[in-house]
């Protein structure tokens, strides 16, 4: 069972430095995403454009289907001939998929022709009887089930007529959209350029993934998990050097990141003495739309916009860059990307922001939580349909990368819940 989340409108009374509810924070991001316009366009071979958003619409170049076609294997007949069954008809030929229209047999009263799924239906027949309701004895076909006029025939132009819009601007070229584009002969398509997303991890405790960390240090996994999410979301990741807990160097790297279409900063957004991201962004002229959301993990998330430093970019480039300050704990970073970064990235790449889609599943074991936060807890979804079950993964908090790697979803606990009993239905967000 699935449903799309319907989020209530954000309250305008909340101050930017007051943590917003999950719904309010999501709505703030969506409101900015709705105003964004993608810029650069390029033309690519169809398969090189997979995952991109269309910059020009694709319309039907002819009727679809271009001829009346059989929807089932069986026999093309006149419905009036089989109104009373069993009805013996004379076999006059076979129609295969791909047979030219000019070669189709003419079906007179009392006659029928074998026909394959997808083959052109002769104009002289008005329906198809499925083969399982027939019996053949030489050239005599006995029809054992009546059909109505038009049954099992897909009419010409019933899917689309020539000139109809098939794929609007902004459509993401997934396998279905690629199939449509190929069907109208679009060997090349016009798509929006992938947005460049700068990724900056901060903290003296962070070292490169090729380094041997000291006992007090951690490898820079966040930049790589964010880069993977950016790539999956249709963006082009640009991983910046690690920023130390030193204001001048941090400002320099933030300024570099603001040259991109979007800046993601991991770490340095909490309330500690060395959490310098917000002060440094303020010095760069940043405007903050919210600082904190009532979620777990990811409560310290920051969202805002800052002027793009003068770089000699083309005039059509945006004069400002949106940024997210994401918590440094790896699970928090991944969760907040899914909840908040994804819709803005969609807009920057020219696609309509995709709604969050939740599943519903029965809880395998009881959950106890403190109220006040919407919680997204790593979990494993199993089973099928009404028998779907979700079980929390044992984890040691939002720094537990291994637990998240074992999970395939997040169990969603509403902010007013202290306890959810085993067997109750809960929301599930796929990872």
Secondary structure, 3 states (H helix, E strand, C coil): CEEECCCCCCCCCCCCCCCECHHHHHHHHHHHHCCCCCCCEEEEEHHHHCCCEECCCEECCCCECCCCEECCCEEEECHHHHCCCCEEEEEEEEECCCCCHHHCCCCCCCEEEEECCCCECCCCCCEEEEHHHEEEECCEEEECCCCCCCCCEECCCCCECCCCEEECCCCECCHHHHHHHHHCCCCEEEEECCCEEEEEEECCCEECCCCCCCCCCEECHHHHHHHHHHHHCCCEEEECCCECCCHHHHHHHHHHHCCCCEEEEECCCCCCCCCCHHHHHHHCCCEEEEECECEECCCCCEEEEEECCCCCCCCCCCCEEEEEEECCCHHHHHHHHHHHHHHHHHHHCCCCCCCCEEEEEEECCCEECCCCCEEEEEEEEECCHHHCEEEECCCCCCCCHHHHHHCCEEEEECCCCCEECCCCEEEEEEC
